[in-house]
Amino acid sequence: MLTDICSKHGYELFIRNYFETSHTKGSQDAAGGFLKNQVDMAVFRGNEIIQSAAEFFKYCGKHLKDTKSLYYKRRKFRYVESIDRDTISFKPVPGIRSLHQVFSSLDDANLTLRYLSCYSCENCLVGTYKDCINNSIGSKATIPIVVENNRTRYSVPAESTENYEMEDLIALGTILAVYTDEADSNYDLFKADACPETLEKDITDDWGVTYVKGSKVVRGLYFDQTKKTFVV
């Protein structure tokens, strides 16, 4: 945890660089992604109502035990009803997906955030990051470390009252329910093709709606109820 890593390990300064809003994927991610995709499609097609971990577990045990793999003969599922987590909850950092560099020091109760990392100036190469000559490029901020909850968290956490920007919650593959003004339609399902982007010029979509330069938009596919698949 960045907030206490210096005092815990005896560091004077700790720096973490983030290169993209993702991480390396392995076979376990593929297996988990397959299960979630199968459950999502069962819900989208109206075949199942799955609203809890227990219902997810029951569906997988009933429908997804068998495999078509040459290497794996079956899938085994285990349901853990609750997990005690004795951790500290901190106030979220706004725009966290845009960060590339975070500093935490032993004698500072704040985190220093940079939206661009520097690897070229002599000061950063020797560790004196506060004297970086490229600080004028990009932006930099210092935020206090605010503890929200210092009690034991359980598998069913208290309902959060934090407000998040939509752009912080959408990534490649995110599925959204989009409300419409049509009389016979409650909502449409939309699958994002990428993270939100800021337009560099005016564009008009296939429905004739024009978005001006500087607007934040999400590109993706709509779910066709007839074809039971996502389409342009």
Residue frames as qw, qx, qy, qz and C-alpha x, y, z in Angstrom:
[[0.000, 0.890, 0.455, 0.000, 0.00, 0.00, 0.00],
 [0.437, 0.556, -0.026, 0.707, 1.54, 3.32, -1.09],
 [0.326, -0.837, -0.039, -0.438, 0.34, 5.14, 2.02],
 [0.660, -0.683, 0.299, -0.095, 2.46, 3.16, 4.49],
 [0.933, 0.273, -0.108, 0.209, 5.07, 1.44, 2.33],
 [0.311, 0.702, -0.397, 0.503, 7.88, 3.81, 3.41],
 [0.442, -0.576, 0.482, -0.491, 7.37, 3.32, 7.15],
 [0.962, -0.082, 0.159, -0.204, 6.74, -0.40, 6.69],
 [0.921, 0.241, 0.009, 0.305, 9.94, -1.10, 4.71],
 [0.557, -0.589, 0.072, 0.581, 12.19, 1.74, 5.84],
 [0.492, 0.454, 0.354, 0.654, 12.20, 3.69, 2.57],
 [0.125, -0.411, -0.150, 0.890, 12.70, 7.46, 2.53],
 [0.437, 0.443, -0.143, -0.770, 10.93, 7.81, -0.81],
 [0.483, 0.160, 0.853, 0.117, 8.88, 5.39, -2.90],
 [0.336, 0.433, -0.272, -0.791, 7.93, 6.01, -6.54],
 [0.553, 0.248, 0.795, 0.002, 5.44, 4.02, -8.57],
 [0.197, 0.347, -0.428, -0.811, 5.04, 4.40, -12.35],
 [0.608, 0.372, 0.664, -0.226, 1.94, 3.28, -14.22],
 [0.153, -0.210, 0.621, 0.739, 2.16, 2.80, -17.96],
 [0.367, -0.178, -0.569, -0.714, -1.47, 2.04, -18.83],
 [0.583, -0.206, 0.348, -0.705, -4.80, 1.37, -17.15],
 [0.943, 0.054, -0.232, -0.232, -4.40, -2.40, -17.27],
 [0.450, -0.600, 0.661, -0.016, -2.06, -5.18, -16.21],
 [0.189, 0.340, -0.874, -0.289, -0.47, -8.28, -17.66],
 [0.840, -0.019, 0.031, -0.542, -3.00, -10.99, -18.45],
 [0.094, -0.334, 0.938, -0.008, -2.52, -14.69, -17.75],
 [0.310, -0.148, -0.887, -0.308, -4.43, -17.94, -18.16],
 [0.100, -0.419, -0.764, 0.480, -6.38, -17.27, -14.96],
 [0.201, 0.406, 0.063, -0.889, -7.67, -14.00, -16.43],
 [0.348, 0.102, -0.683, -0.634, -8.81, -15.83, -19.57],
 [0.258, -0.266, -0.927, 0.063, -10.62, -18.44, -17.47],
 [0.008, -0.477, -0.551, 0.685, -12.33, -15.80, -15.34],
 [0.228, 0.335, -0.224, -0.886, -13.22, -13.72, -18.38],
 [0.293, -0.070, -0.846, -0.441, -14.82, -16.72, -20.07],
 [0.168, -0.419, -0.843, 0.292, -17.03, -17.41, -17.05],
 [0.068, 0.503, 0.290, -0.811, -18.14, -13.80, -16.72],
 [0.242, 0.219, -0.499, -0.803, -18.87, -13.60, -20.44],
 [0.265, -0.206, -0.912, -0.236, -21.01, -16.75, -20.35],
 [0.114, -0.517, -0.699, 0.481, -22.96, -15.51, -17.34],
 [0.103, 0.411, -0.024, -0.905, -23.40, -12.06, -18.93],
 [0.278, 0.066, -0.669, -0.687, -24.82, -13.56, -22.11],
 [0.214, -0.356, -0.909, 0.045, -27.21, -15.79, -20.14],
 [0.022, -0.563, -0.470, 0.679, -28.57, -12.69, -18.41],
 [0.136, 0.345, -0.294, -0.881, -28.72, -10.61, -21.65],
 [0.274, -0.063, -0.812, -0.512, -30.72, -13.35, -23.38],
 [0.602, -0.292, 0.069, -0.740, -33.24, -13.41, -20.54],
 [0.750, -0.016, -0.658, -0.072, -32.45, -17.01, -19.63],
 [0.618, -0.280, -0.563, 0.473, -31.22, -16.29, -16.11],
 [0.214, -0.899, 0.002, -0.381, -31.51, -13.74, -13.32],
 [0.782, -0.095, -0.335, 0.517, -28.15, -13.54, -11.53],
 [0.104, -0.886, -0.007, -0.452, -27.80, -10.86, -8.89],
 [0.565, -0.734, 0.354, -0.127, -25.39, -12.29, -6.32],
 [0.082, 0.568, -0.818, -0.043, -22.20, -14.31, -5.97],
 [0.515, -0.025, 0.816, -0.262, -24.25, -17.29, -4.77],
 [0.726, 0.546, 0.280, -0.310, -26.42, -17.24, -7.92],
 [0.375, 0.747, -0.518, -0.182, -23.28, -16.87, -10.07],
 [0.202, -0.397, 0.889, -0.102, -21.81, -19.93, -8.34],
 [0.649, 0.211, 0.665, -0.303, -24.97, -22.00, -8.83],
 [0.667, 0.677, -0.030, -0.309, -25.18, -21.13, -12.54],
 [0.237, 0.677, -0.691, -0.092, -21.53, -22.04, -13.15],
 [0.360, -0.235, 0.883, -0.188, -21.88, -25.32, -11.27],
 [0.686, 0.370, 0.537, -0.323, -24.93, -26.26, -13.31],
 [0.670, 0.723, 0.114, -0.123, -23.88, -25.15, -16.80],
 [0.354, 0.848, -0.389, 0.064, -20.10, -24.64, -16.98],
 [0.726, -0.490, 0.483, 0.017, -18.49, -27.66, -15.31],
 [0.843, 0.202, 0.415, 0.276, -17.66, -29.40, -18.60],
 [0.044, -0.748, 0.336, 0.571, -14.96, -28.06, -20.94],
 [0.834, 0.547, 0.061, -0.034, -13.98, -28.51, -24.58],
 [0.014, 0.843, -0.537, -0.026, -10.28, -28.14, -23.82],
 [0.845, 0.247, -0.471, 0.067, -7.73, -30.86, -24.61],
 [0.346, 0.364, -0.622, 0.601, -5.83, -29.99, -21.44],
 [0.255, -0.112, 0.574, -0.770, -8.59, -29.51, -18.86],
 [0.171, -0.238, -0.939, -0.180, -11.30, -32.09, -18.25],
 [0.289, -0.735, -0.607, -0.088, -13.57, -30.09, -15.96],
 [0.028, 0.545, -0.208, 0.812, -14.03, -26.93, -13.96],
 [0.480, -0.446, -0.691, 0.304, -14.45, -26.98, -10.19],
 [0.102, -0.662, -0.046, -0.741, -16.15, -24.12, -8.40],
 [0.449, -0.322, -0.664, 0.505, -16.02, -23.21, -4.73],
 [0.170, -0.781, -0.256, -0.544, -18.28, -20.69, -3.05],
 [0.395, -0.101, -0.527, 0.746, -16.88, -18.71, -0.10],
 [0.149, -0.790, -0.588, -0.083, -19.77, -17.06, 1.68],
 [0.147, -0.986, 0.002, -0.081, -17.79, -14.31, 3.38],
 [0.731, 0.205, -0.225, 0.611, -14.20, -13.08, 3.71],
 [0.385, -0.877, -0.134, 0.253, -12.97, -10.92, 6.58],
 [0.602, 0.480, -0.012, 0.638, -10.59, -8.24, 5.33],
 [0.449, -0.765, -0.195, 0.419, -8.86, -6.16, 7.98],
 [0.507, 0.262, 0.242, 0.785, -7.89, -3.29, 5.70],
 [0.056, -0.576, -0.221, 0.785, -8.05, 0.48, 5.68],
 [0.402, 0.674, 0.545, 0.296, -10.21, 2.31, 3.16],
 [0.264, -0.367, 0.046, 0.891, -8.94, 5.62, 1.76],
 [0.401, 0.730, 0.214, -0.510, -10.73, 8.35, -0.13],
 [0.751, 0.370, 0.423, 0.347, -10.46, 7.67, -3.90],
 [0.253, -0.436, 0.255, 0.825, -8.25, 9.87, -6.07],
 [0.555, 0.702, 0.239, -0.376, -10.24, 11.70, -8.78],
 [0.570, 0.748, -0.292, -0.173, -9.09, 10.90, -12.33],
 [0.638, -0.509, 0.571, 0.086, -6.95, 8.00, -11.13],
 [0.848, 0.319, 0.384, 0.177, -6.86, 6.41, -14.59],
 [0.431, 0.878, -0.060, 0.201, -4.89, 9.40, -15.89],
 [0.428, -0.816, 0.385, 0.044, -2.02, 9.09, -13.39],
 [0.809, 0.452, -0.350, 0.135, 1.41, 7.89, -14.50],
 [0.509, 0.261, -0.570, 0.590, 3.58, 8.55, -11.45],
 [0.589, -0.740, -0.183, -0.268, 2.93, 8.54, -7.68],
 [0.356, 0.431, -0.583, 0.589, 5.36, 9.55, -4.88],
 [0.701, -0.660, -0.212, -0.167, 5.12, 8.57, -1.23],
 [0.368, 0.532, -0.526, 0.552, 7.73, 9.71, 1.32],
 [0.536, -0.249, -0.708, 0.386, 8.46, 8.84, 4.93],
 [0.196, -0.299, -0.387, 0.850, 8.11, 12.38, 6.27],
 [0.268, 0.040, -0.237, -0.933, 5.05, 13.46, 4.26],
 [0.398, 0.271, 0.776, -0.407, 1.39, 12.65, 4.92],
 [0.561, 0.614, 0.024, -0.554, 0.52, 13.50, 1.32],
 [0.738, 0.174, 0.557, 0.338, 0.82, 11.74, -2.03],
 [0.080, 0.625, -0.304, -0.714, 2.43, 13.56, -4.94],
 [0.705, 0.416, 0.574, 0.009, 0.83, 12.75, -8.28],
 [0.012, 0.512, -0.452, -0.731, 2.18, 13.35, -11.77],
 [0.761, 0.466, 0.287, -0.349, 0.23, 12.81, -14.95],
 [0.736, 0.599, -0.307, 0.071, 3.44, 12.22, -16.92],
 [0.836, -0.440, 0.136, 0.300, 6.54, 10.29, -15.79],
 [0.261, 0.898, -0.352, -0.034, 10.03, 11.69, -16.42],
 [0.934, -0.162, 0.189, 0.256, 13.02, 9.50, -17.29],
 [0.653, 0.599, 0.063, 0.459, 15.20, 12.04, -19.09],
 [0.015, -0.901, 0.203, -0.384, 16.35, 14.84, -16.78],
 [0.454, 0.356, -0.679, 0.453, 19.45, 14.45, -14.58],
 [0.340, -0.342, 0.484, -0.730, 17.54, 15.21, -11.37],
 [0.884, -0.055, 0.047, -0.462, 15.08, 12.36, -11.89],
 [0.797, 0.324, -0.504, 0.081, 17.89, 9.96, -12.86],
 [0.323, 0.287, -0.686, 0.586, 19.59, 10.49, -9.49],
 [0.359, -0.445, -0.799, 0.184, 16.33, 10.46, -7.49],
 [0.058, -0.338, -0.307, 0.888, 15.75, 14.15, -6.78],
 [0.149, 0.508, 0.765, 0.367, 12.33, 14.13, -8.39],
 [0.075, -0.835, -0.409, 0.361, 11.16, 17.32, -6.67],
 [0.118, -0.689, 0.262, 0.665, 13.71, 19.25, -8.75],
 [0.594, 0.328, 0.661, 0.321, 12.60, 17.75, -12.08],
 [0.067, -0.342, 0.239, 0.906, 13.25, 20.22, -14.89],
 [0.150, -0.186, -0.742, -0.626, 10.26, 18.87, -16.84],
 [0.041, 0.405, 0.751, -0.520, 7.63, 19.73, -14.21],
 [0.282, 0.412, -0.018, -0.867, 6.18, 22.31, -16.58],
 [0.400, 0.103, -0.737, -0.534, 5.19, 19.50, -18.96],
 [0.484, -0.355, -0.796, -0.079, 1.94, 17.87, -17.94],
 [0.407, -0.686, 0.042, -0.601, 0.50, 18.53, -14.50],
 [0.436, 0.082, -0.763, 0.471, 1.39, 17.72, -10.91],
 [0.527, -0.611, -0.126, -0.577, -0.70, 17.62, -7.74],
 [0.185, 0.173, -0.815, 0.521, -0.28, 16.95, -4.03],
 [0.627, -0.424, -0.342, -0.557, -3.23, 15.38, -2.22],
 [0.363, -0.451, 0.642, -0.503, -3.74, 14.46, 1.45],
 [0.360, -0.024, -0.930, -0.067, -4.15, 10.82, 2.44],
 [0.512, -0.236, 0.205, -0.800, -7.67, 10.70, 3.89],
 [0.038, -0.034, -0.991, 0.126, -8.79, 7.60, 5.78],
 [0.517, -0.235, -0.315, -0.760, -12.47, 6.85, 5.21],
 [0.884, -0.323, -0.068, -0.332, -12.85, 3.69, 7.25],
 [0.121, 0.578, -0.766, 0.256, -10.33, 2.17, 9.66],
 [0.710, -0.169, 0.536, -0.423, -12.45, -0.81, 10.58],
 [0.364, -0.077, 0.902, 0.217, -12.56, -4.39, 9.36],
 [0.533, 0.303, -0.275, -0.740, -14.26, -4.73, 5.98],
 [0.623, 0.061, 0.767, -0.143, -16.35, -7.74, 5.11],
 [0.315, 0.124, 0.779, 0.527, -17.33, -9.33, 1.84],
 [0.060, 0.763, 0.572, 0.294, -20.46, -7.16, 1.74],
 [0.329, -0.033, -0.191, 0.924, -19.11, -3.59, 2.16],
 [0.103, 0.665, 0.455, -0.583, -21.17, -0.60, 3.20],
 [0.475, 0.733, 0.421, 0.243, -22.77, 1.30, 0.34],
 [0.471, -0.101, 0.065, 0.874, -20.40, 3.95, -0.97],
 [0.122, 0.880, 0.365, -0.278, -21.47, 7.59, -1.11],
 [0.324, -0.451, 0.373, 0.743, -18.53, 8.68, -3.28],
 [0.587, 0.736, 0.139, -0.307, -19.25, 10.36, -6.58],
 [0.582, -0.188, 0.581, 0.536, -17.27, 9.07, -9.55],
 [0.334, 0.565, -0.305, -0.690, -16.87, 10.57, -12.98],
 [0.905, 0.301, 0.182, -0.239, -18.28, 8.32, -15.69],
 [0.583, 0.686, -0.434, 0.027, -14.97, 8.36, -17.58],
 [0.158, -0.558, 0.765, -0.280, -13.23, 6.77, -14.54],
 [0.685, -0.039, 0.637, -0.351, -15.59, 3.79, -14.63],
 [0.830, 0.507, 0.095, -0.209, -15.59, 2.94, -18.35],
 [0.261, -0.545, 0.715, 0.351, -12.89, 0.82, -20.01],
 [0.404, 0.266, -0.728, -0.486, -12.59, -1.53, -22.98],
 [0.351, -0.136, -0.924, -0.064, -15.38, -4.12, -22.74],
 [0.141, 0.186, 0.586, -0.776, -17.53, -2.22, -20.21],
 [0.093, -0.450, -0.785, -0.416, -21.26, -2.87, -20.79],
 [0.094, 0.106, 0.304, -0.942, -23.64, 0.02, -20.08],
 [0.138, 0.621, 0.772, -0.007, -27.43, 0.34, -19.91],
 [0.091, -0.022, 0.168, 0.981, -28.34, 3.43, -21.96],
 [0.250, 0.584, 0.640, -0.433, -31.75, 5.00, -21.38],
 [0.142, 0.187, 0.545, 0.805, -33.65, 6.32, -24.41],
 [0.316, 0.212, 0.221, -0.898, -36.67, 8.55, -25.06],
 [0.375, -0.027, -0.743, -0.553, -38.41, 5.93, -27.23],
 [0.659, -0.270, 0.103, -0.695, -41.89, 5.03, -26.01],
 [0.966, -0.050, -0.138, -0.212, -41.50, 1.23, -26.33],
 [0.761, 0.260, -0.426, 0.414, -37.91, 0.95, -25.12],
 [0.599, -0.790, -0.093, 0.087, -36.66, 1.21, -21.54],
 [0.296, -0.784, 0.465, 0.286, -32.94, 1.02, -22.28],
 [0.814, 0.511, -0.278, 0.008, -30.32, -0.26, -24.74],
 [0.815, -0.443, 0.220, 0.303, -27.21, -2.28, -23.90],
 [0.414, 0.874, -0.241, 0.085, -23.97, -0.70, -25.08],
 [0.893, -0.256, 0.082, 0.362, -20.47, -2.26, -25.08],
 [0.023, -0.935, 0.248, 0.253, -17.51, 0.13, -25.04],
 [0.861, 0.440, -0.089, 0.237, -14.78, -0.43, -27.65],
 [0.538, 0.299, -0.308, 0.726, -12.29, 1.73, -25.74],
 [0.288, -0.474, -0.460, 0.693, -11.89, 4.16, -22.88],
 [0.177, 0.911, 0.336, -0.159, -13.66, 7.55, -23.19],
 [0.556, 0.091, 0.223, 0.795, -11.95, 10.02, -25.50],
 [0.045, 0.745, 0.171, -0.643, -12.01, 13.78, -26.04],
 [0.643, 0.624, 0.391, 0.211, -12.87, 14.75, -29.60],
 [0.413, -0.344, 0.220, 0.814, -10.29, 16.74, -31.52],
 [0.128, 0.026, -0.417, -0.899, -12.84, 17.82, -34.13],
 [0.630, 0.143, 0.252, -0.721, -16.62, 17.91, -34.69],
 [0.046, 0.052, -0.954, -0.292, -18.15, 14.57, -35.73],
 [0.675, 0.013, 0.008, -0.738, -21.64, 13.32, -36.64],
 [0.374, -0.138, 0.911, -0.103, -22.72, 9.78, -35.73],
 [0.002, -0.151, -0.884, -0.442, -24.90, 7.33, -37.71],
 [0.021, -0.660, -0.731, 0.172, -28.05, 8.72, -36.07],
 [0.203, 0.741, 0.269, 0.581, -27.31, 12.26, -37.24],
 [0.482, -0.857, -0.127, 0.128, -26.23, 13.57, -33.83],
 [0.503, 0.669, -0.234, 0.494, -23.33, 16.03, -33.97],
 [0.703, -0.612, -0.140, 0.334, -20.70, 16.18, -31.21],
 [0.215, 0.952, -0.154, 0.157, -18.54, 19.27, -31.05],
 [0.598, 0.414, -0.487, 0.483, -14.77, 19.40, -30.58],
 [0.057, -0.420, 0.567, -0.706, -13.82, 18.93, -26.91],
 [0.809, -0.248, 0.019, -0.532, -16.77, 16.65, -26.09],
 [0.207, -0.348, 0.905, -0.130, -16.02, 13.44, -24.20],
 [0.813, 0.154, -0.196, -0.527, -17.50, 10.41, -25.97],
 [0.536, -0.256, 0.804, -0.038, -17.44, 6.61, -25.79],
 [0.540, 0.349, -0.555, -0.528, -17.31, 4.52, -28.96],
 [0.334, -0.133, 0.911, -0.202, -18.80, 1.03, -29.02],
 [0.267, -0.112, -0.828, -0.480, -21.54, -1.37, -30.12],
 [0.588, -0.134, 0.232, -0.763, -25.23, -1.71, -29.29],
 [0.270, -0.011, 0.958, -0.094, -26.84, -5.04, -28.39],
 [0.468, 0.032, -0.487, -0.737, -29.29, -6.19, -31.06],
 [0.589, -0.094, 0.599, -0.535, -32.20, -7.91, -29.29],
 [0.864, 0.348, -0.029, -0.363, -33.17, -9.76, -32.47],
 [0.697, 0.502, -0.503, 0.100, -29.72, -11.07, -33.41],
 [0.823, -0.566, -0.017, 0.054, -28.69, -11.51, -29.74],
 [0.755, -0.003, 0.027, 0.655, -25.30, -9.94, -30.41],
 [0.160, -0.755, -0.030, 0.635, -23.54, -6.56, -30.33],
 [0.566, 0.545, 0.429, 0.445, -23.67, -4.62, -33.59],
 [0.289, 0.029, 0.057, 0.955, -22.48, -1.26, -34.92]]
